[in-house]
Amino acid sequence: MCILMATRAHPNYDLVLVSNRDEFFARKANIAGWRHDDYVLSPCDVALKPLSQKDFGTWIGVNKDGRIATILNLRLNDPTKARPAVCMRSRGKIPTTFLSASGSSFDEWDTYEKYCEKLPSLKETGDFNFFYGGCTKGEYVVIDSLGDTFQVLRENDDEYMVVSNDKFKTGRGDGPRWQKVDLAAQTLRKLIENTSVESEESLIQKLFEVASLNTLQKEDYEARHERAVELAKRTIFVPPLKVSANDDLGTSVPVGTYYGTRSQTLILVSKDRSHITYVERIIHDTDLDAQKFDSNRAKSVKRFDFDLHR
């Protein structure tokens, strides 16, 4: 159950974003790096097939023009509204299509309908929530596979946002918001509202601490009195969960033994919207890592700093 937290309320940054990717540890992925002729910075999902520098799928990324995109699976309570779990088209192409396209303005992409015009296969993927936008103008939206479009992170209005695998805007009949979403919203807001003059390194550390908040007791997930999917809804950071055959986690390709938070990504956009700091923490990327690494001891960390095209 991935989660994305973002805000524009920090006094020193136009955008602060931190995200957890929750997946099977055995699902193959490449770490963050420059792709598409060094224009797009992202990790790469290679679970289905090896892809080229220009033909790749991802779940999060940015480009040198300041575009940003993050996709999450969407888990619907009503199975009659859900798309098939395994579809002909990969969700990983949704972010890369936007990130790889140069020379077009954001208002050509900023609704579900417009995105479908750019990428007709949007209707043929598994269910999703998709956050994307342009850092240089501070314009962001969330669209989902139900055809909804939500404007988000507008200045002096809704300056905080949390997206997970639940519906972004819940309504009658959808049930309560997941505990992890409420917890993330409260914890991020508390951090930003109590911020003081501090170094960027200190802020990065504190944001990763928010993303690493695990509210499960060890006996909860070792004894497995609840299904993994229910445990994952309750905590921001999902510790290694042994997955059984009846655990429907909404992933398209279940693989291996353990599921949980594989990696974390942090993105900072400078106040003048001219610079991006991108940090990726890999925590687990094989089943063997389940007992070796945790949120306090990452397997690897990569950082990128770059100026945006103006």
C-alpha positions as CSV (number, residue, x, y, z in Angstrom):
1,M,0.0,0.0,0.0
2,C,2.2,2.8,-1.3
3,I,1.9,6.4,0.0
4,L,2.7,9.8,-1.3
5,M,2.9,12.9,1.0
6,A,3.4,16.4,-0.3
7,T,3.1,20.0,0.8
8,R,3.8,23.6,-0.4
9,A,3.6,25.0,3.1
10,H,7.3,24.9,3.9
11,P,8.9,28.4,4.2
12,N,12.0,27.4,2.2
13,Y,10.7,25.1,-0.5
14,D,8.0,25.5,-3.1
15,L,7.3,21.7,-3.0
16,V,8.3,19.0,-0.4
17,L,7.4,15.5,-1.4
18,V,8.2,12.1,0.1
19,S,6.9,8.7,-1.1
20,N,7.1,5.1,-0.1
21,R,6.9,2.3,-2.6
22,D,5.4,-0.8,-1.1
23,E,5.9,-3.9,-3.2
24,F,7.1,-7.5,-3.3
25,F,10.8,-7.4,-2.4
26,A,11.5,-9.9,-5.2
27,R,10.0,-7.7,-7.9
28,K,12.9,-6.5,-10.1
29,A,13.6,-2.8,-10.4
30,N,16.6,-0.6,-11.3
31,I,17.6,2.2,-8.9
32,A,17.1,5.9,-9.8
33,G,19.2,7.2,-12.7
34,W,19.1,9.5,-15.7
35,R,17.2,8.1,-18.7
36,H,15.8,9.3,-22.0
37,D,19.0,11.0,-23.0
38,D,19.6,12.3,-19.5
39,Y,16.3,14.2,-19.5
40,V,14.3,12.0,-17.1
41,L,15.4,11.0,-13.6
42,S,13.6,8.0,-12.2
43,P,14.0,4.4,-11.1
44,C,12.9,1.7,-13.6
45,D,10.5,-1.2,-13.2
46,V,12.0,-4.2,-15.0
47,A,9.6,-6.8,-13.6
48,L,8.0,-7.6,-16.9
49,K,10.8,-7.2,-19.5
50,P,14.1,-5.3,-20.0
51,L,13.4,-1.9,-21.5
52,S,15.6,0.6,-23.3
53,Q,16.6,4.0,-22.1
54,K,13.6,5.5,-23.9
55,D,11.1,2.7,-23.5
56,F,10.8,2.2,-19.7
57,G,8.3,2.1,-17.0
58,T,8.4,3.7,-13.5
59,W,6.4,4.7,-10.5
60,I,8.0,8.0,-9.8
61,G,10.2,10.6,-11.5
62,V,11.1,14.1,-12.5
63,N,12.6,15.7,-15.6
64,K,14.9,18.7,-16.3
65,D,11.9,20.9,-17.3
66,G,10.5,20.4,-13.8
67,R,7.8,17.9,-14.5
68,I,7.0,15.5,-11.7
69,A,5.0,12.3,-11.7
70,T,4.1,9.5,-9.2
71,I,1.7,6.6,-9.8
72,L,0.1,4.4,-7.2
73,N,-2.2,1.4,-7.6
74,L,-5.9,2.1,-6.7
75,R,-7.8,-0.5,-4.6
76,L,-11.5,-0.2,-5.0
77,N,-14.0,-1.5,-2.5
78,D,-16.6,-2.1,-5.2
79,P,-15.3,-4.9,-7.5
80,T,-17.8,-4.1,-10.2
81,K,-16.0,-0.8,-10.8
82,A,-12.5,-2.3,-10.7
83,R,-10.4,-3.0,-13.8
84,P,-8.8,-6.4,-14.2
85,A,-5.7,-6.8,-11.9
86,V,-3.6,-8.0,-14.9
87,C,-4.1,-5.8,-17.9
88,M,-2.6,-5.5,-21.4
89,R,-1.0,-2.1,-20.6
90,S,1.4,-1.3,-17.8
91,R,0.7,1.5,-15.4
92,G,4.5,2.2,-15.5
93,K,4.1,3.9,-18.9
94,I,1.7,6.5,-17.5
95,P,4.4,8.6,-15.7
96,T,7.1,8.0,-18.4
97,T,4.8,9.3,-21.2
98,F,4.4,12.6,-19.3
99,L,8.0,12.9,-18.2
100,S,9.4,12.1,-21.6
101,A,7.3,14.6,-23.5
102,S,9.0,17.9,-24.1
103,G,7.7,20.9,-25.9
104,S,4.1,20.7,-24.6
105,S,2.5,22.8,-21.9
106,F,0.9,21.3,-18.8
107,D,-2.5,22.5,-19.7
108,E,-2.5,20.0,-22.6
109,W,-2.3,17.2,-20.0
110,D,-4.1,18.5,-16.9
111,T,-7.3,16.4,-16.9
112,Y,-8.1,12.7,-17.3
113,E,-9.7,13.4,-20.7
114,K,-6.7,15.3,-22.0
115,Y,-4.3,12.6,-20.7
116,C,-6.3,10.0,-22.6
117,E,-5.8,12.0,-25.8
118,K,-2.1,11.9,-25.2
119,L,-2.1,8.2,-24.1
120,P,-5.2,6.3,-25.3
121,S,-3.9,3.2,-23.4
122,L,-4.7,5.0,-20.1
123,K,-8.0,3.2,-20.3
124,E,-6.4,-0.2,-20.6
125,T,-4.2,-0.3,-17.5
126,G,-4.9,-1.5,-14.0
127,D,-6.6,0.9,-11.5
128,F,-4.5,3.8,-10.4
129,N,-4.1,7.2,-8.6
130,F,-1.7,9.4,-10.5
131,F,-0.2,12.6,-9.2
132,Y,1.7,14.8,-11.7
133,G,2.4,18.4,-12.6
134,G,4.9,21.1,-13.4
135,C,7.3,22.4,-10.7
136,T,8.2,25.6,-12.6
137,K,4.7,26.9,-12.5
138,G,3.5,25.1,-9.4
139,E,0.6,23.3,-11.1
140,Y,-0.4,19.9,-9.9
141,V,-3.3,17.4,-10.3
142,V,-4.4,13.9,-9.3
143,I,-6.3,11.8,-11.8
144,D,-7.5,8.2,-11.3
145,S,-8.7,5.3,-13.3
146,L,-12.3,6.2,-12.6
147,G,-11.9,9.2,-14.8
148,D,-11.7,11.8,-11.9
149,T,-9.5,14.9,-12.0
150,F,-8.6,16.8,-8.8
151,Q,-6.6,20.0,-8.6
152,V,-4.2,19.8,-5.7
153,L,-1.5,21.7,-3.8
154,R,-2.9,25.1,-4.8
155,E,-1.1,28.0,-3.1
156,N,-2.8,29.5,0.0
157,D,-5.5,26.8,-0.2
158,D,-5.0,23.0,0.0
159,E,-1.2,23.1,0.7
160,Y,-1.0,19.5,1.9
161,M,-1.8,16.3,0.1
162,V,-1.6,12.6,0.9
163,V,-2.3,9.9,-1.7
164,S,-2.4,6.1,-1.1
165,N,-4.0,3.1,-2.8
166,D,-7.5,4.1,-1.5
167,K,-9.7,6.6,-3.4
168,F,-8.2,10.0,-3.2
169,K,-11.5,11.6,-2.3
170,T,-13.8,9.3,-0.4
171,G,-17.5,9.7,-0.4
172,R,-20.7,8.0,0.8
173,G,-20.3,4.2,0.7
174,D,-16.5,4.3,0.4
175,G,-15.9,3.7,4.1
176,P,-13.5,5.6,6.4
177,R,-10.2,6.9,5.2
178,W,-7.3,4.5,5.8
179,Q,-5.4,5.0,9.1
180,K,-2.1,5.4,7.2
181,V,-3.6,8.3,5.2
182,D,-4.8,10.2,8.3
183,L,-1.6,9.5,10.2
184,A,0.6,10.7,7.3
185,A,-1.5,13.9,6.9
186,Q,-1.2,14.7,10.6
187,T,2.4,13.9,11.0
188,L,3.6,15.8,7.9
189,R,1.6,18.9,8.9
190,K,3.0,18.8,12.4
191,L,6.5,18.6,11.1
192,I,6.1,21.5,8.7
193,E,4.2,23.7,11.2
194,N,6.9,23.2,13.8
195,T,9.8,23.7,11.4
196,S,12.6,26.1,12.3
197,V,15.7,27.4,10.6
198,E,17.5,24.2,9.8
199,S,19.8,22.6,7.3
200,E,18.6,20.8,4.2
201,E,20.1,17.6,5.6
202,S,18.1,18.0,8.8
203,L,14.9,18.4,6.9
204,I,15.6,15.4,4.7
205,Q,16.3,13.3,7.7
206,K,13.0,14.4,9.4
207,L,11.0,13.7,6.2
208,F,12.4,10.2,6.0
209,E,11.5,9.7,9.6
210,V,7.9,10.6,8.8
211,A,8.0,8.1,5.9
212,S,9.5,5.5,8.2
213,L,6.8,5.7,10.9
214,N,5.7,2.1,11.6
215,T,2.7,1.9,14.0
216,L,2.4,-1.9,13.9
217,Q,3.5,-4.0,16.8
218,K,5.9,-6.8,15.9
219,E,3.5,-9.4,17.1
220,D,0.9,-7.9,14.7
221,Y,2.7,-8.9,11.6
222,E,4.7,-11.9,12.8
223,A,1.7,-13.7,14.2
224,R,-0.4,-12.6,11.2
225,H,-3.8,-12.4,12.9
226,E,-4.8,-10.1,10.1
227,R,-4.3,-10.2,6.4
228,A,-1.3,-8.3,5.0
229,V,-3.6,-5.9,3.2
230,E,-5.3,-4.8,6.4
231,L,-2.0,-4.4,8.2
232,A,-0.6,-2.3,5.4
233,K,-3.6,0.2,5.6
234,R,-2.7,1.0,9.2
235,T,1.0,2.1,9.0
236,I,2.9,4.6,6.9
237,F,6.0,2.3,6.7
238,V,5.1,-1.3,6.0
239,P,7.6,-3.7,7.6
240,P,8.4,-7.0,5.9
241,L,5.2,-9.1,5.7
242,K,5.1,-12.7,4.8
243,V,2.4,-12.9,2.2
244,S,0.0,-15.9,1.9
245,A,-2.0,-17.0,-1.0
246,N,-5.2,-15.3,0.1
247,D,-3.6,-11.9,0.5
248,D,-5.0,-9.7,-2.3
249,L,-2.6,-6.7,-2.3
250,G,-3.8,-5.4,-5.6
251,T,-0.4,-5.8,-7.3
252,S,-0.4,-7.0,-10.9
253,V,2.4,-9.5,-10.5
254,P,2.8,-11.1,-7.1
255,V,6.3,-12.6,-6.7
256,G,8.4,-13.9,-3.9
257,T,7.7,-14.2,-0.1
258,Y,7.9,-10.7,1.4
259,Y,5.9,-7.6,0.8
260,G,6.5,-4.2,2.4
261,T,8.2,-0.8,1.9
262,R,10.9,-1.4,-0.7
263,S,12.1,2.1,-1.3
264,Q,11.5,5.8,-0.3
265,T,11.9,8.8,-2.5
266,L,12.2,12.5,-1.5
267,I,11.9,15.5,-3.8
268,L,12.5,19.1,-2.8
269,V,11.8,22.0,-5.2
270,S,13.5,25.3,-4.3
271,K,11.4,28.3,-3.4
272,D,12.3,30.0,-6.7
273,R,11.4,26.8,-8.6
274,S,14.8,26.6,-10.3
275,H,16.4,23.6,-8.5
276,I,15.5,20.0,-7.5
277,T,17.0,17.8,-4.9
278,Y,16.1,14.1,-5.4
279,V,17.0,11.4,-2.8
280,E,16.2,7.7,-3.1
281,R,16.6,5.2,-0.2
282,I,16.5,1.5,-1.2
283,I,15.6,-0.6,1.9
284,H,14.8,-4.0,0.5
285,D,15.1,-5.3,-3.1
286,T,15.3,-9.0,-2.5
287,D,13.6,-11.4,-0.1
288,L,17.1,-11.9,1.5
289,D,17.0,-8.3,2.6
290,A,14.0,-8.7,4.9
291,Q,16.1,-9.5,7.9
292,K,19.1,-7.4,7.0
293,F,17.8,-3.9,6.5
294,D,15.0,-1.7,7.9
295,S,13.9,1.9,8.0
296,N,16.8,2.9,10.2
297,R,19.4,1.0,8.1
298,A,18.9,1.5,4.3
299,K,20.6,-0.8,1.8
300,S,21.6,2.1,-0.3
301,V,21.0,5.9,-0.7
302,K,21.4,8.0,-3.9
303,R,21.1,11.7,-4.1
304,F,20.8,14.0,-7.2
305,D,20.9,17.8,-7.3
306,F,20.2,19.7,-10.5
307,D,19.0,23.0,-11.9
308,L,15.9,23.1,-14.1
309,H,15.8,24.4,-17.6
310,R,14.5,28.0,-17.6
